[in-house]
Amino acid sequence: MEKYYIVDGSILPETYDKVIRARQLLECGKVHQVSDAVKVVGISRGTYYKYKGLVFLPEENRTTRKALISLMLEHEQGLLSKVLLLLSDSNASVLTINQNIPIHDLASVVLSFDISHLSGTIDDILDKLSGYQGISNVQLISIE
């Protein structure tokens, strides 16, 4: 599984800071397209897309933290309930559930949940979900 670190920005390439600034420009609405944001900060679109989901600033005044995961569920009764029970047992609070209809007996599911009071780590949750019969392709999409 991936490892996460908090490091002093002075040891990182300037590119990471520019990616964060570009994302902030988009989020606050100062620019409306990625091409405009990357032009303002001086990086390529490829660089932005390569790192946009990998570099973040810790935010001191956050009261909640959120995670977004995707997974594939076999069309089996009670499987989504097992996922929700695992999240509940880990002190995660589910915010949204988006499940597509099963095609070829597989349904894609995207879950967002609050991890502010998580017992354990997000990697623990991903590992447990990956070990369940009927669950595959478990991926962390983002953490805020």
Salt bridges, closest charged atoms under 4 A:
GLU14 OE2 - LYS18 NZ 3.77
ASP17 OD2 - ARG21 NH1 3.02
GLU27 OE2 - ARG23 NE 3.99
GLU59 OE1 - ARG62 NE 2.67
GLU144 OE1 - ARG62 NH1 3.00
GLU144 OE1 - LYS66 NZ 2.59
